[in-house]
Amino acid sequence: MAKTIVITGANRGIGLAMASIFSKRGDSVYAVCRQSSRELDALGVNVVSGVDVTDESGLAVMAQSLAEQTIDVLVCNAGILRDENLSNFNLATMRDQFEVNTLAPLRVVHALQAQLSAGSKVAMITSRMGSIEDNTSGGRFGYRMSKAALNIASVSLSHDLAEQEIAVGIYHPGYVQTDMVGGRGDISAAEAAGRIIGLVDELTLATSGQFRHSNGQRLPW
């Protein structure tokens, strides 16, 4: 049965690849983004543009555009990566990453909670760089902290939504070849997207709140 899928940050990278896969299998996709792209327009999905997920007015546009929809899968994918260390200490970029990577996904879920119902699923796209135990190289303060904060927020969300029978998946896509990392990476956006969609398909209330690599591996906190 076709499902209604909402994806933030869907104009490029993993979000675009997920939109393509969901659309090709017959799901109704709502691609949320600040500005559409030629590649996204070519998919023929429902594009909800003009949405900055850190801005109240943008979130209002998103909520109004989706007000009549019952969402089966909500993918909070929008994110940014900046680089700071003790030699290049930049509080502004750290704050920006918290706004986009941590607070925005929660704001999206809050804005669309009326469109979620029993059986709906929320997928949080995070990073293993948010793992404290897995941090063996340091640096990237803002990105690491913002993703660690997203992880714990997502676990809280999994508990808060359990009574409504809404499951929450927390997914590290892998080191993906996207613009965010300058095209570096060891897997394509399409492969990462396919893996994540497979995990979303398998997600249940029993596995809600787990932190997983897109290859299925449980990741340490």
N, C-alpha and C positions, 0 to 999 in steps of 0.2 A: 504494500500500500504506500502510495506517495506521501511524503512527509513535508512539513513546512520548516525550512531551515533558514536561520538568520545568522549571518557572518559579519563581524566587524573587521575593518581593515582588509576589505575584499578586493581592492583594486589592483593588487600585485602580490607576488610572493606566495606564501602558503595559503593565505586567504583566497586569492584568485584560483589557485589550484584546487582547493576544497570546493569552491563554487562550481568549478568545471565538473568535478567528479560527481557531486550531488546532482547537478543539473542533468548530466548524461544518464544517470540511472533513474531519472523521472521525478525527482523531488522538486518542489517549488522553492526556489532560492531567492532570498532577499539579501542583496549584497550592500552592506552599509559602508560608506566611505566618505572622506572629505571631498574627494574629486574622483570621478570615474576615470577609466583608462580605455584606450582603444581595445585592449585585450578583454577587459571586462564587458564592454559594450558588445563585443562580438559573441559573447556567450548567450545573449538573449534572455538573461535572467532579470529579475526585478531589481533595479538599481535605486538605492536610497542614498543620494549624494547630499553634500552640504552638511555632513554630520561630523563635527569635531567632538569626540567622545569625552573631552575634558571640559566642554562648554555647555552650560545649562540650556542655552537656546538650541544648540545642535542636538542635544539629547531629547529636547521637546519635539524637534522635527522628526527624529527617529520614532519616538513613541506615537506621535500622531499618524505617521505613515503606516505603522504596524498595528494600529488600534483595533482593527477588525480581524486580525489574524490570531489563531491559536498556534503557538510556536511549539514544535516538537523537539527541535534541537537549536540551542543558542550557542554559537561559537564566539567567545570573546578572544579575538585574535590580534587586534590592533596593539602595536607595541613599538618602542623605540630603543635604540642602543647607542649609548654615548660612552666615552672613555675618560675616567679620572683615576689618578693615583696621588700619592703624597707629594710628588713633584709637580703634578698638574692638577691642583685641587680646585674644583669648580662646583660650588654649591648650587649654582643656577641649573646646571645640567643634571645634578642629582635630584633636585626638586622636580624638574621636568619629567624625569623617568618615574618618579613616584606618582605624579599626576596621571601619566599615560599608562604605565605598566601595572600599577596597584589600584589606585582609586577609580580610574575609568572603568575597568571591568565590573567592579561592584556597582558603580553608578548605572551602567548598562543593565545589569540584572535588576536593580531597583526600579529603573524606569520601565522595564518590560515585565515585571513580575505578574501583572494582571493577565498577561498573554500566555503565561506558563500554567500548566495544569498537571494532574496526576499522570505520570508516564513521560513527562517532558524531561529533557536532559540539557545540562549546561556543561560546555567544554571550555575550560580555561587553558589557554596556550601560554605556558610558562617556559622555564629553562632550568636545566640542571645546574646552571650557574647560581640559582637560588638555593642550592643545597649547601648547608653549612659543612656537613661531613665531607662532601665531595670537593670542597674548595682547597686545591693544592697549589694554586699559583698566585692568589691574591689579586690586587688591583680591581679595576672596574667597580668601584664602590657603589655608584648609583644603580647600575644594572643589577648587581648581585643583591643589594639590599631590597630593591623594588620587587624583584622576583621572589625573594624569600618572604617578603611581606605578602605578596599575592598568594603564595602557597598557603600560609597560615590563614589568610582571609578565606581562601577557597575551602579549607577544611571546616572552618566555622560555618560557611555557607552550606556545606553538605549536611551539617547537623540541623541548621535552621530550616532547610527545605525538606528534610526527611519526612516530617509529618504530612507534607503535601505530596509525598511520593515523587519527588523530583530529585534525580541523581546528578552528582557533580563529578566530572572527570578533570584531572589535573595533569596536563601532558607536556612533556619536553619533546619537541619535534625531531631533535637530532641537530647535527651541524649541517645546516641546509644552505644550499647555493642560492642565496637571495641578495638583493641589493643591500640589505642591512649589514651584511658581512662582506660587501664588495665582490660578490660572486664566488667567494671561497666556500668551502664546505665539502662534505663527503657524500651527501645524497642530494638528489634533486627535490625541488619543491613538490613536484607531483608525487614522488615516492613518499615523502614525509606526510603529505596530505592523505594519501591512500591509507597509510598506516594508522593515522589518527582517526580517520573515519571508521576503520575496522574496530578500533578500540571503543569509539563512541557507540557503534552498533552493539558491542558486547557489554556496554556499561549497564549495571543494575544498581539497585539500592544497596545490595550486599557489597559492592565494590566502590561505592560512592566515597569520595574523599581520598582516594589513593593517588599517589604521585608516581606516574609511570613515564618511562621512555617510550617513544613511538614504536619501538621494537617489542614492547610488552613488558620489559624489565621493570620491576619495582625499584624506585630510586630512593636513596636515603635522604632524610630531612637535614 
